[in-house]
Amino acid sequence: MSKYHSVMLIDDNEIDNLINQKMVEAARLSDYIYTHTGAKSAIEFLKNIEQLEKDVVEKVLPDVIFLDIDMPLMDGFQFLEEFNKLKDATIKKCKIIMLTSSINPQDVSKSKKYEAVKKYLNKPLSQESLMDLSI
């Protein structure tokens, strides 16, 4: 049985998305995986879900969002700013895990300002980091 109903991967690097997707599948972390190669399309996706019927929204919204920080057009922190404008139910349901290839202490402290951010992990995801996931 999966730990979560659905997760979302947001990373501009398709290879990272693919690796992370395989890791999530192997860890049996989730039944459904949404992947986005841009933060803008991910925000649009979440906004569109919010327009659906309440019981559908609950089923379709991701429980966990793995968010890359360093992306063109809209980076992870800009995504968080937009995410905070979504409906309260969405913000409460979606737990965000920041993904990065470098542990920058400034990024870590900046991400702590966002209530939805529950964890900070190095890319790519590993079986170990997913098994230890408790958010």
Phi, psi and chi 1 to 4 in degrees:
 res  aa     phi    psi   chi1   chi2   chi3   chi4
   1 MET       -  138.7 -162.8 -179.7  114.3      -
   2 SER   -76.8  151.5  -60.7      -      -      -
   3 LYS   -73.8  -37.3 -157.3  169.7 -176.4  178.2
   4 TYR  -126.8  155.1  -58.6  106.9      -      -
   5 HIS   -71.3  -50.2 -179.6   66.2      -      -
   6 SER  -148.2  150.2   61.8      -      -      -
   7 VAL  -129.6  158.7  -59.9      -      -      -
   8 MET  -123.3  135.8 -179.2 -173.4  -80.8      -
   9 LEU  -110.3  127.3  -58.4  170.9      -      -
  10 ILE  -124.0  110.9  -52.7  171.0      -      -
  11 ASP  -156.7  133.0 -162.9  -42.9      -      -
  12 ASP   -72.5  -15.8   61.7  -55.6      -      -
  13 ASN   -92.9  110.9 -176.3  -32.9      -      -
  14 GLU   -62.7  -32.7  -70.4 -172.6   39.3      -
  15 ILE   -67.2  -43.4  -68.0  165.1      -      -
  16 ASP   -59.8  -43.0  -76.7   -9.5      -      -
  17 ASN   -59.4  -43.4 -100.2  -16.6      -      -
  18 LEU   -65.1  -46.1 -175.1   64.0      -      -
  19 ILE   -59.7  -48.4  -68.1  167.8      -      -
  20 ASN   -62.6  -38.7  -69.0  -22.1      -      -
  21 GLN   -62.9  -44.0 -178.4  176.9  -16.4      -
  22 LYS   -63.0  -38.8  -65.4  -67.8  175.6 -151.2
  23 MET   -65.3  -43.6  -73.9  -64.9  160.3      -
  24 VAL   -62.9  -42.9  168.5      -      -      -
  25 GLU   -63.6  -46.7  -73.5  168.5   -1.3      -
  26 ALA   -63.4  -34.1      -      -      -      -
  27 ALA   -81.7   -4.2      -      -      -      -
  28 ARG    51.6   44.6  -68.4 -158.7  170.8  102.6
  29 LEU   -77.9  -30.4 -168.8   68.5      -      -
  30 SER  -150.9  151.8  169.7      -      -      -
  31 ASP   -79.4  -34.5  -63.0  -34.5      -      -
  32 TYR  -127.8  142.8  -60.4   97.5      -      -
  33 ILE  -129.8  122.0  -56.3  167.6      -      -
  34 TYR  -100.5  134.9  -51.0  117.6      -      -
  35 THR  -121.3  139.2   57.7      -      -      -
  36 HIS  -132.2  138.4  -72.2  -90.0      -      -
  37 THR   -97.1    7.8   50.6      -      -      -
  38 GLY  -151.5  144.9      -      -      -      -
  39 ALA   -67.9  -33.1      -      -      -      -
  40 LYS   -62.7  -45.3 -112.4 -174.9 -179.5   15.4
  41 SER   -67.4  -33.1   71.7      -      -      -
  42 ALA   -65.8  -42.4      -      -      -      -
  43 ILE   -63.9  -43.6  -77.7  -71.0      -      -
  44 GLU   -60.1  -42.7  -70.1  -52.8  -45.3      -
  45 PHE   -57.7  -48.4  177.1   78.5      -      -
  46 LEU   -63.9  -40.7  -66.4  170.9      -      -
  47 LYS   -62.5  -40.6  -76.2 -179.1 -177.1  172.0
  48 ASN   -65.1  -39.6  -71.4  -24.1      -      -
  49 ILE   -61.2  -40.4  -68.6  173.5      -      -
  50 GLU   -60.0  -21.7  -73.4 -175.6  -28.9      -
  51 GLN   -80.2  -12.2  -55.3  -50.0  -50.2      -
  52 LEU   -78.5  174.0  -57.0  170.5      -      -
  53 GLU   -61.9  148.2  -45.2 -109.7  -32.9      -
  54 LYS   -53.5  -45.2 -167.3  176.5 -178.1  -24.0
  55 ASP   -68.6  -30.3   57.0  -29.7      -      -
  56 VAL   -71.6  -41.9  176.5      -      -      -
  57 VAL   -54.8  -48.5  171.4      -      -      -
  58 GLU   -56.2  -39.5  -83.0  -60.9  -55.2      -
  59 LYS   -76.6  -34.3  -74.9 -171.3 -170.5  104.6
  60 VAL   -91.3  -32.2 -178.0      -      -      -
  61 LEU   -60.1  138.2  -87.4  179.3      -      -
  62 PRO   -70.3  143.2   22.0  -28.6      -      -
  63 ASP   -76.4  -35.3  -59.7  -63.9      -      -
  64 VAL  -132.0  136.7 -178.3      -      -      -
  65 ILE  -117.8  120.2  -62.1  173.5      -      -
  66 PHE   -92.6  113.8  -67.6   94.7      -      -
  67 LEU  -116.6  119.4  176.1   64.5      -      -
  68 ASP   -71.9  145.3 -176.7   27.0      -      -
  69 ILE   -85.4  -48.9  -67.3  174.6      -      -
  70 ASP   -92.4   94.8 -167.9   21.4      -      -
  71 MET  -136.0  150.7  -66.2 -177.6  -74.7      -
  72 PRO   -74.3  167.5   25.6  -31.3      -      -
  73 LEU    65.9  -61.3  -57.1  173.5      -      -
  74 MET  -138.9  115.7 -179.7 -171.5  -86.2      -
  75 ASP   -85.6 -180.0   68.7   17.3      -      -
  76 GLY   -59.7  -36.5      -      -      -      -
  77 PHE   -74.1  -34.6  -68.3  112.0      -      -
  78 GLN   -66.3  -36.7  -69.3  166.4  -45.9      -
  79 PHE   -59.1  -45.2  172.3   88.9      -      -
  80 LEU   -61.7  -38.2  -71.2  169.5      -      -
  81 GLU   -60.6  -45.0  -73.0  -61.7  -40.2      -
  82 GLU   -69.6  -38.7  -68.4  -57.1  -49.9      -
  83 PHE   -59.3  -40.1  179.9   81.4      -      -
  84 ASN   -66.9  -11.5  -81.2  -16.8      -      -
  85 LYS   -91.8   -5.8  -63.8  174.9 -171.6  170.0
  86 LEU   -74.6  174.4  -63.9  172.6      -      -
  87 LYS   -64.4  149.9  -66.5 -179.9  179.7  171.4
  88 ASP   -54.2  -41.3  -74.8  -13.3      -      -
  89 ALA   -61.1  -38.4      -      -      -      -
  90 THR   -66.6  -47.2  -55.6      -      -      -
  91 ILE   -61.6  -40.0  -66.1  168.5      -      -
  92 LYS   -67.7  -40.3  -83.1 -170.0 -175.8   74.4
  93 LYS   -74.3  -41.4  174.2  143.0  164.4   86.9
  94 CYS   -87.3  114.1  -56.2      -      -      -
  95 LYS   -92.8  134.4  -46.6  -79.9 -176.6  -94.4
  96 ILE  -108.1  133.9  -63.1  177.3      -      -
  97 ILE  -117.0  119.8  -63.6  172.9      -      -
  98 MET   -78.5  134.5  -57.5  -65.1  -81.9      -
  99 LEU  -115.1  136.7  -67.6  178.7      -      -
 100 THR  -149.0  156.4 -177.1      -      -      -
 101 SER   -95.1   -9.3   38.4      -      -      -
 102 SER  -138.4  133.3   70.2      -      -      -
 103 ILE   -83.2   98.2  -71.1  -76.5      -      -
 104 ASN   -98.3  117.3  178.6  -22.5      -      -
 105 PRO   -55.3  -31.8  -16.6   23.2      -      -
 106 GLN   -66.3  -39.5  -73.9  177.1  -44.6      -
 107 ASP   -64.2  -42.0  -75.1  -15.4      -      -
 108 VAL   -60.6  -48.6  176.4      -      -      -
 109 SER   -69.0  -35.2   61.2      -      -      -
 110 LYS   -64.6  -39.2 -167.8  173.7  175.4 -176.6
 111 SER   -69.5  -22.4   69.1      -      -      -
 112 LYS   -69.8  -14.7  -71.6 -166.3  169.2  122.0
 113 LYS   -73.9  -15.4  -72.8 -168.6  -76.7 -166.7
 114 TYR  -103.0  118.7  -61.0   93.7      -      -
 115 GLU   -60.3  -33.7 -149.0  176.7  -60.9      -
 116 ALA   -70.1  -22.0      -      -      -      -
 117 VAL   -78.2  116.6  175.4      -      -      -
 118 LYS  -104.3  -21.2  -57.3  -58.6 -179.8 -162.5
 119 LYS  -157.7  164.6 -144.3  171.1 -172.2  113.9
 120 TYR  -134.2  115.7 -154.4   90.8      -      -
 121 LEU  -124.2  152.0  -66.0  176.0      -      -
 122 ASN   -80.2  145.1 -100.9  -24.4      -      -
 123 LYS   -88.0  153.7  -76.0  179.9   11.4  178.4
 124 PRO   -76.0  167.4   29.7  -32.7      -      -
 125 LEU   -62.8  151.7  -69.6  173.5      -      -
 126 SER  -125.2  160.2   67.8      -      -      -
 127 GLN   -56.2  -41.7  -72.4  -60.0  -58.5      -
 128 GLU   -61.7  -47.4 -163.5  176.8   10.7      -
 129 SER   -64.6  -32.9   65.0      -      -      -
 130 LEU   -76.1  -35.7  -70.0  172.8      -      -
 131 MET   -67.1  -33.0  -68.5  -50.6 -165.7      -
 132 ASP   -84.3    0.8  -65.9  -15.8      -      -
 133 LEU   -68.5  115.0 -158.8   59.7      -      -
 134 SER  -137.6  105.3   55.0      -      -      -
 135 ILE  -130.1      -   49.3  172.9      -      -
